[in-house]
């Protein structure tokens, strides 16, 4: 049995429930989830539509709070942070990658990354050089001045990953990052995420694609709000 020390744990979820009221009825998106995410691992979350995987990712990203249960992140209880506290912690510690890229269409690749750095609090004096470094790290140094519509889907997702790295996050949360891409482009994006893992980043990726999920260190399978497989 693998022994995990507390200092190795990035997230710890204990008996986490998330319940919504829909049309006067209670809908349990998560039902008693127990999960640990280990620092420096690449974790995939899989499950059918409506299984609770996106809700789980939202809780990990401090975008919503559990209805009950305990969530610790970086050894801090984040179960009931105020909106202001959650926003500040997200800004400093979490990078997001979305299926639809969410780039600002009238800004260049460099400007999309730089605006994330400004939000993260980086002074203007250091932004230009760091933007260049980040876009080089995802293989887009030659596309810095191109706007999103001038880039392929795979290139747009690489810009989104560079943007997610802008605040030097403790974790990158990726929600279906290959969902809008061809198989070849998707494999390139997952390999890029894997390379970031090899450099010490923690990656949590939600995906429907078994081939992409298999490239992670561990797969967590969730169904009907309950984790069926992959708990450490």
Secondary structure as GFF3:
##gff-version 3
##sequence-region A 1 232
A	DSSP	three_ten_helix	6	8	.	.	.	ID=ss1
A	DSSP	beta_strand	9	22	.	.	.	ID=ss2
A	DSSP	beta_strand	25	38	.	.	.	ID=ss3
A	DSSP	beta_strand	42	46	.	.	.	ID=ss4
A	DSSP	alpha_helix	53	60	.	.	.	ID=ss5
A	DSSP	beta_strand	68	73	.	.	.	ID=ss6
A	DSSP	beta_strand	76	77	.	.	.	ID=ss7
A	DSSP	alpha_helix	83	93	.	.	.	ID=ss8
A	DSSP	beta_strand	94	98	.	.	.	ID=ss9
A	DSSP	alpha_helix	109	119	.	.	.	ID=ss10
A	DSSP	alpha_helix	124	137	.	.	.	ID=ss11
A	DSSP	three_ten_helix	141	143	.	.	.	ID=ss12
A	DSSP	three_ten_helix	148	150	.	.	.	ID=ss13
A	DSSP	alpha_helix	153	164	.	.	.	ID=ss14
A	DSSP	beta_strand	171	175	.	.	.	ID=ss15
A	DSSP	alpha_helix	183	198	.	.	.	ID=ss16
A	DSSP	beta_strand	202	206	.	.	.	ID=ss17
A	DSSP	alpha_helix	210	213	.	.	.	ID=ss18
A	DSSP	beta_strand	218	223	.	.	.	ID=ss19
A	DSSP	beta_strand	226	229	.	.	.	ID=ss20
###
